[in-house]
């Protein structure tokens, strides 16, 4: 393979590794499966977990958000360190460690006896996931040559679609026959199989010249993110984002994150090399990931309540209804590279963002009687859009960096995805909660005064009180549906707006066709950045 600067460095993947690269990819996807599977299962189980004991834990909407965000914040906060450790100590070792911790956390989450315990053990699972996710992509980049990487990344991204398909259906089947903790316990056999596959198939690889760890930088990032998201959730709980406990915490989080950036710029061994962001293609790609997951995770959170609480579908039925979203990703993600080769990453990702925005916007028109086929078409459109966003932007990020820095690049890719998703759940969840509270509070007259605040917390809480009120409860249930639908419409429009912002970002900054003159210099620089050597073990 050649370019205008001359021949690219000769392939340095050992032949023994190259021959089994597709089997290695299958093993990596199994590890990826459990990390994504866990979140997709949890989205189906939130209604059950919100139910009072013994069928659930009686979790409030904010506690459910923290059950999601505890995982995501620990995951995102530790990704920098996990990526660096993988580059330094070996990605296979990091994968094995992460899988073991994730399995232990799954068992603990399954036997939780309170929402607080569930949040804590979800954080343990986030710790394990932080060491799994970046290592899978880093290993992929070190077992495939550059020309095959887009295809492999497309299949890797399609694995997310597979997990989305399996997760809700598996969760629904488990909730139909077992207690809510089974949605976490199901991870254990998958972890065991993945560990065996890792030991037998996956080679170890590392950076021959790794940097030092950055505990100060990592600590600042974790503290900043926790403060920021807590402040937003608190604002939603109070229906007042200017309240001191919400505003001061949010501003404190922003201040710590600014300090994190300043520290990283001055550090001789930063957790994240901020010079990566001088590359417009790299910056646009990570921004696109953050924005699309911000929009998508917020909608995923409320859609479970829409389908189960408003539409009356069971957890299993709700999982089946998400199949078109997953099927579209599984079908189109591995083929996205072909569309990119013809039209360029900029056009493909912009179109994908517009499709996602259109799908999210459709939720603003959904009602209690919207035909199922309409919902299925919308989910398929959203999945198609996602399939034409994630593979191209991931390729853009990973091929912007030298191969031996694959751990750091993968950590950045996944950090922005997870942070975007966490903020999406927090911000859009808070908007949903505040809007719902505003819509239902004038209809709680039949509720005993001491229970009114709790009854207005979420639609599930309102319906729980309504069941105890007899004929008056039926009227309250109808008002709860109306209030929730209005809140969902407001939140959906906000989500669509964020996705459209992502479309603007990629349209302006992401590279176009490989032959475009403005992209030539970036392509040549990326080719020259490929190092002459790397350390790959065939064992």
Helices and strands as residue ranges (DSSP letters): E 2-3, E 6-7, H 15-19, H 21-50, H 61-89, H 91-110, H 115-143, H 146-177, H 182-185, H 187-201, E 205-206, H 215-238, H 244-266, G 274-278, H 280-305, I 306-310, H 315-321, H 323-332, G 333-335, H 336-343, H 345-362, G 363-365, H 372-387, H 390-398, G 403-405, H 406-440, G 441-443, G 449-451, H 452-455, H 459-466, H 471-509, H 517-529, E 535-536
